[in-house]
């Protein structure tokens, strides 16, 4: 059960082809833009000198879908898309970095972050103007570069065409929906077990790449066993549970005294820590199905 960022110079033809391959997008009328990343690549965040309320934070963006948004004042599509971007953020797990080619006042008017802590950052001024020149960004705006939680470019859009913006919003929604903080798995023998013979139930939990286990909540696994099956313990904790890096594992020995098909379940609870020091509690369950032979 499951619960629960690199600048490239290889754009000229490849990025346009990659974007055009998406049926919902149209080609950029302004032509290819050098310095824009291609889908599937990593991309180093552009740097800027002036930020409304501080530069972007990799710790705050970890585990989120990152949307780089390029706009300038007096572009009607930018004002329209501002509402889309702001509403998009309400889904959660989205980090927006806006690059406004204008003054501080312009950036304030086109600010999709609105000062919300951990939600993103907004750049403006001469360094942004230089970035637009470097990337050959003209008047066909807004432009968006969507990056997944692994820091790879998932989508690039080049203007305010409704089809492009709809495709971007749908892509962001899908990426957010696919975010998993951890995965839990249980294994047991797949062939019949002899009556009275010891066999093992195992549990593994692996955190997402941006998380680490935390000691706030000591890991614990509680077993629920069917009749005629006994285990060395029904509560696994302490040294029985091993944590190595982002992986947690535990093994318990069991026996079945009567022939039959059985199902056992386990409830796992632990805590984890994000790069911004936020603590979360992970809870999930695992199920084992096995057969005891004569």
Buried (B, 14 or more C-beta within 10 A) or exposed (E): EEEBBEBBEEBBEBBBEBBEEBEBBBEBEBEBBEBBBBBEBBBEBBEBEBBBEEEBBBBBBBBBBBBBBBBBBEBEBBBEBBEBBBEBBEEEBBBBBBBBBBEBEBBBBBBBBEEEEEBBBBBBBEBBBBBBEEBBBBEBBBBBBBBBBEBBBBBBBBBBBEEBBBBBBEBBBEBBEEBBBBBBBBEBBEEBBEBEEEBEBBBBBBBBEBBEBBEEBEBBBBBEBEEBBEBEBBEBBEEBBEBEEBEBBBBBEBBBEEEBEBEBBBEBBBBBBBBBEBEBEBEBBBEBEBBBEE
